[in-house]
């Protein structure tokens, strides 16, 4: 049974299930959800906890044995199985199916996994877990959702801040939710309950953002030039590979050019998005971006990308001065600004 992570508190206040599965790449939220289940298990008298980690040489018989064996003190126990890579293999997949088919009612089992890719989600063992467990799939907190998340966390510690201050925090912690949690907790230690001023937030919150190269397209599509500048500078500071950053930007330009060319030929945007396998949040960003981007501009940007590629390889480029990072930023801004 699917269970939203924000409904976990209400669920645990009523009863505890024999099997929970948490799958997420948002480590803070996954850890918090697991902690809630552990506390509920202790409250139900499960005094012993057995932790198994399914790494390379893990023997899956240990999982089945843990399910069948009693606690050392005759009490119920919590069995935790962690699968760090999310891929138990053929033997592990079968062991998981066997396990959920014969759950020990005296125990509670918690299985934690990273976010599963679409191919793994089709596996028989995943279906078995989804049917037998309270299955909690926690999505990433995207940049657009971050201000609301920060506001809720501040409210939980009896604090608040205006929009400018919240956006400032979001800019400083983007892509690093664990650090965001620490920075918000720090505000509770530094200041009393109530509304925080921008100066208080500015002085207290460190720049702990971690940028994902594959999120550059969001800043370009939304036309958020300030965010794009922060992301490129952040990636440069983190030592990200130039060739990967250029590839991500160039691929987005190629996609936009295919869509814009198709639209110029009279094809419906919905059909073009489907053909190019674009859906979800990215799909919603495409239409407003395409309205400000012309075919000539995108063709010019693609030619610029070829020049930046020369710079990355140490060759001279016609249209750019400075270093390759400056050129990559100019290329991204050309798309973000639509000119």
JOCORFEN-V356377 format. One line per field, one symbol per residue. ss: DSSP state (h for helix, s for strand, l for the rest). phi: phi as a letter, one per 40 degrees, with the letter a starting at -180 (. if undefined). burial: + if it has 16 or more other C-alpha atoms within 10 Angstrom, else -. A space follows every 10 residues. Layout:
BEGIN
ss->???
phi->???
burial->???
END
This chain:
BEGIN
ss->lsllhhhhhh hhhhllllss ssslllhhhh hhhhhhhhhh hhhllllsss ssslllllll hhhhhhhhll llllllssss ssslllllhh hhhhhhhhhh hllllllsss sssllllllh hhlhhhhhhh hhlsssslll llhhhhhhhh hhhhhhllss slhhhhhhhh hhhlllhhhh hhhhhhhhhh lllssslhhh hhhhllllll llhhhhhhhh hhllhhhhhh hhhhhhhlll lhhhhhhhhh hhhhhhhhhh hhhhllllhh hhhhhlllll hhhhhhhhhh hhllhhhhhh hhhhhhhhhh hhllllllll lllhhhhhhh hhhhhhhll
phi->.cbcccbcdc ccccabccab bbbabccccc cccccccccc ccccgccbbb bbbccdbccc cccccccccc cdbgccbcbb bbbdcgbcgc cccccccccc cbccccbbbb bbbccccccc ccccccdccc ccbccbbccc ccdcccdccc dcccccbfba accccccccd ccbdgacccd dccccccccc bcdhcccccc cdcccccbcb bbdccdcccc ccgccccccc ccccccccgc cdccccdccc cccccccccc cccccgcccd ccccccfbag dcdcccdccc ccbbcdcccc ccccccccdc cdcgccbccb bgcccccccc cccccccga
burial->--+-+----- -----+++++ ++++++++++ --++--++-+ +----+-++- -+++-----+ --++-++--- +----+++++ +++--+-+-- -++-+++-++ --++--++++ ++++++---- ----++-+++ -+++++++-- +-+--+++++ +-++----++ +---++++++ +++++++-++ --++--+--- -----+-+-- +--++-++++ +-+-++++++ +++-+-++++ +++++----- -+--++--++ -++--+++++ +-+-----+- -++------- ----+++-++ --+++-++-- ++-++-+++- ++----+--+ ---++-++++ ++++++++-
END
